Amino acid sequence: MKIRRLAGFLVGSVFAAALHAADLNVFAAASLSDALQEVAKGYEKASNDKVRINFAASSVLAQQIKHGAPADVFFSADEAKVDDLAKLELIDAGARRGVLSNTLVIVTNVRSGPALSSPTDLAKASIEHVALAEPQTVPAGIYAKEYLQKIQLWKKIAGKVVPTENVRACLAAVEAGNADAGFVYKTDAIISRKVKIAYEVSVADGPKISYPAALVKGSNNEAAAKRFLAYLDSAEARAVFAKFGFLPAP
């Protein structure tokens, strides 16, 4: 309780110190799309800053930042992408924080999808295509592959895997019936009426999923970026994230 009160006090303090509104560029993981847009609206009302959000796979966003894209804040779906930028001294280590977590689920089409009782059913001959966000570069795909390797299922289904640009593209593939099943975050699954959750990976069995947010060095809106990062820890923002199914940072 004391920590929450302190966070609220800090948020209020930085907002009071803001003399001029800023145009803030936030680069955020695709899985954050719905929740972060709502959070951004609350932040804009509280700060008078304007938030512009670039949603894509965290790997794509990291590459854009490496090539000089004008990002003020990077909100990634895994720690590795922020670590890579930190090694290049493109991230302010003092303004980096873990914000959220998530869980993996297997989804199928709500009308035509196969019945699955466990992940091992994905190895059945009746399952021909399993969608994953690109498992070499995109966090959701990396997490899914890590889990499948842990339960010794990856080699059995690797030939069925259909890689997609990001986790929302994976969801779309299952919604359209272009894949029999797919691995997405639970937060993606619950916003869609076209898929159903066939299996939920428990927090204990699944990979450690972490969404860090950080200030990008060289930002032209450093003060506003720090205000936004502080707001992500506010009670208002956390209520929105919880509504969309996100978990607190591990």
HUKAVEN-V25627 format. One record per residue. N is the residue number from 1. RES is the residue in three letters. PSI is psi as a letter, one per 40 degrees, with the letter a starting at -180 (none if undefined). OMEGA is omega in degrees with one decimal (* if undefined). BURIAL is I if it has 16 or more other ideal C-beta (glycine too) atoms within 10 Angstrom, else O. Layout:
# HUKAVEN-V25627
{{N/RES/PSI/OMEGA/BURIAL} {N/RES/PSI/OMEGA/BURIAL}}
This chain:
# HUKAVEN-V25627
{{1/MET/d/180.0/O} {2/LYS/d/-180.0/O} {3/ILE/d/179.4/O} {4/ARG/d/178.7/O} {5/ARG/d/178.8/O} {6/LEU/d/178.7/O} {7/ALA/d/179.4/I} {8/GLY/d/178.8/O} {9/PHE/d/-179.3/O} {10/LEU/d/178.1/O} {11/VAL/d/179.1/I} {12/GLY/d/-178.6/O} {13/SER/d/-177.8/O} {14/VAL/d/177.0/I} {15/PHE/d/179.9/I} {16/ALA/d/-178.2/O} {17/ALA/e/-177.0/O} {18/ALA/h/-178.1/O} {19/LEU/d/-177.1/O} {20/HIS/h/175.9/O} {21/ALA/i/-178.6/O} {22/ALA/i/172.4/I} {23/ASP/h/-171.2/O} {24/LEU/h/177.8/I} {25/ASN/h/-179.4/I} {26/VAL/h/176.0/I} {27/PHE/h/-170.8/I} {28/ALA/i/179.1/I} {29/ALA/i/-176.7/I} {30/ALA/d/-178.2/I} {31/SER/e/179.2/I} {32/LEU/e/-168.1/I} {33/SER/d/-173.5/I} {34/ASP/d/-177.0/I} {35/ALA/d/-174.7/I} {36/LEU/d/175.8/I} {37/GLN/d/178.2/O} {38/GLU/d/176.9/O} {39/VAL/d/-178.6/I} {40/ALA/d/178.6/I} {41/LYS/d/177.7/O} {42/GLY/d/178.8/O} {43/TYR/d/-179.4/I} {44/GLU/d/179.1/O} {45/LYS/d/-176.7/O} {46/ALA/d/-171.3/I} {47/SER/d/-172.2/I} {48/ASN/e/173.0/O} {49/ASP/i/175.2/I} {50/LYS/h/-178.1/O} {51/VAL/h/174.2/I} {52/ARG/h/-173.8/O} {53/ILE/h/175.9/I} {54/ASN/h/-179.0/O} {55/PHE/h/176.5/I} {56/ALA/a/173.4/I} {57/ALA/i/-178.8/I} {58/SER/d/179.5/I} {59/SER/d/178.9/I} {60/VAL/d/-179.9/I} {61/LEU/d/179.3/I} {62/ALA/d/177.9/I} {63/GLN/d/178.7/I} {64/GLN/d/178.7/I} {65/ILE/d/177.7/I} {66/LYS/d/-177.8/O} {67/HIS/e/171.6/O} {68/GLY/e/177.6/O} {69/ALA/i/-173.6/O} {70/PRO/g/178.4/I} {71/ALA/i/174.2/I} {72/ASP/d/179.9/I} {73/VAL/h/174.6/I} {74/PHE/h/-179.6/I} {75/PHE/g/-171.3/I} {76/SER/i/175.8/I} {77/ALA/e/172.4/I} {78/ASP/i/-178.5/I} {79/GLU/d/-173.0/I} {80/ALA/d/-177.8/I} {81/LYS/d/177.1/I} {82/VAL/d/176.3/I} {83/ASP/d/-179.5/O} {84/ASP/d/179.1/I} {85/LEU/d/179.0/I} {86/ALA/d/178.6/I} {87/LYS/d/178.3/O} {88/LEU/e/-179.5/O} {89/GLU/f/177.7/O} {90/LEU/e/-179.6/I} {91/ILE/h/174.6/I} {92/ASP/h/-175.4/I} {93/ALA/d/-179.4/O} {94/GLY/e/179.9/O} {95/ALA/f/177.3/I} {96/ARG/h/-179.0/I} {97/ARG/i/170.9/O} {98/GLY/h/-174.6/O} {99/VAL/d/-170.9/I} {100/LEU/i/169.3/I} {101/SER/i/-175.6/I} {102/ASN/i/174.9/I} {103/THR/i/178.0/I} {104/LEU/i/173.3/I} {105/VAL/i/170.8/I} {106/ILE/h/180.0/I} {107/VAL/i/174.4/I} {108/THR/i/179.2/I} {109/ASN/h/-173.6/I} {110/VAL/d/-178.4/O} {111/ARG/d/-171.9/O} {112/SER/e/-175.6/O} {113/GLY/i/178.7/I} {114/PRO/i/176.6/O} {115/ALA/h/179.1/O} {116/LEU/h/178.1/I} {117/SER/e/179.1/O} {118/SER/i/178.9/O} {119/PRO/d/-178.4/I} {120/THR/d/177.8/O} {121/ASP/d/179.1/I} {122/LEU/d/-179.4/I} {123/ALA/e/-179.6/O} {124/LYS/i/-178.5/O} {125/ALA/d/-178.6/O} {126/SER/e/177.0/O} {127/ILE/h/-174.6/I} {128/GLU/d/-176.3/O} {129/HIS/h/177.7/O} {130/VAL/h/-177.5/I} {131/ALA/h/174.5/I} {132/LEU/i/166.8/I} {133/ALA/i/-174.9/I} {134/GLU/h/-171.9/I} {135/PRO/e/177.9/I} {136/GLN/d/-171.7/O} {137/THR/d/-173.6/I} {138/VAL/h/-175.5/I} {139/PRO/d/-177.8/I} {140/ALA/d/178.2/I} {141/GLY/d/177.9/I} {142/ILE/d/178.4/I} {143/TYR/d/-178.3/I} {144/ALA/d/179.0/I} {145/LYS/d/178.5/I} {146/GLU/d/179.2/O} {147/TYR/d/-178.4/I} {148/LEU/d/175.7/I} {149/GLN/d/-179.5/O} {150/LYS/d/-179.0/O} {151/ILE/e/175.2/O} {152/GLN/f/179.9/O} {153/LEU/e/-174.4/I} {154/TRP/d/-177.1/I} {155/LYS/d/-178.1/O} {156/LYS/d/-176.2/O} {157/ILE/e/-176.3/I} {158/ALA/d/-179.4/O} {159/GLY/e/179.8/O} {160/LYS/e/-172.5/I} {161/VAL/h/175.4/I} {162/VAL/h/-178.8/I} {163/PRO/i/179.2/O} {164/THR/i/-174.0/I} {165/GLU/d/178.6/I} {166/ASN/a/-174.3/I} {167/VAL/d/178.0/I} {168/ARG/d/175.4/I} {169/ALA/d/175.5/I} {170/CYS/d/177.4/I} {171/LEU/d/-179.1/I} {172/ALA/d/179.9/I} {173/ALA/d/178.3/I} {174/VAL/d/178.4/I} {175/GLU/d/-177.3/I} {176/ALA/e/-178.6/O} {177/GLY/e/179.2/O} {178/ASN/e/175.1/O} {179/ALA/i/-179.6/I} {180/ASP/d/-179.1/I} {181/ALA/i/179.0/I} {182/GLY/i/175.2/I} {183/PHE/h/176.3/I} {184/VAL/i/172.4/I} {185/TYR/i/177.9/I} {186/LYS/d/-179.9/I} {187/THR/d/176.3/I} {188/ASP/d/-175.9/I} {189/ALA/d/-172.3/I} {190/ILE/e/177.4/O} {191/ILE/e/-176.5/O} {192/SER/h/175.3/I} {193/ARG/e/-176.0/O} {194/LYS/e/177.3/O} {195/VAL/i/174.0/I} {196/LYS/i/178.2/I} {197/ILE/h/180.0/O} {198/ALA/d/-179.1/I} {199/TYR/h/176.7/I} {200/GLU/h/178.4/O} {201/VAL/h/-178.3/I} {202/SER/i/178.1/O} {203/VAL/d/-178.6/O} {204/ALA/d/-177.4/O} {205/ASP/d/-175.0/O} {206/GLY/i/177.3/I} {207/PRO/i/176.8/I} {208/LYS/h/-176.7/O} {209/ILE/h/-177.0/I} {210/SER/h/177.2/I} {211/TYR/h/176.2/I} {212/PRO/i/173.2/I} {213/ALA/i/-175.3/I} {214/ALA/i/174.2/I} {215/LEU/h/177.1/I} {216/VAL/h/179.7/I} {217/LYS/i/-179.7/I} {218/GLY/e/178.8/O} {219/SER/h/176.1/I} {220/ASN/e/-178.0/O} {221/ASN/f/-173.6/I} {222/GLU/d/-178.8/I} {223/ALA/d/179.2/O} {224/ALA/d/178.9/I} {225/ALA/d/178.5/I} {226/LYS/d/175.0/I} {227/ARG/d/-179.3/I} {228/PHE/d/178.2/I} {229/LEU/d/177.4/I} {230/ALA/d/-179.1/I} {231/TYR/d/179.0/I} {232/LEU/d/178.1/I} {233/ASP/e/-177.8/I} {234/SER/i/178.3/I} {235/ALA/d/-179.0/O} {236/GLU/d/-179.2/O} {237/ALA/d/-177.8/I} {238/ARG/d/176.8/I} {239/ALA/d/177.7/O} {240/VAL/d/179.6/I} {241/PHE/d/179.7/I} {242/ALA/d/179.5/O} {243/LYS/d/180.0/O} {244/PHE/e/173.2/I} {245/GLY/e/179.4/I} {246/PHE/i/177.8/I} {247/LEU/i/174.2/I} {248/PRO/i/179.3/O} {249/ALA/i/179.1/O} {250/PRO/none/*/O}}
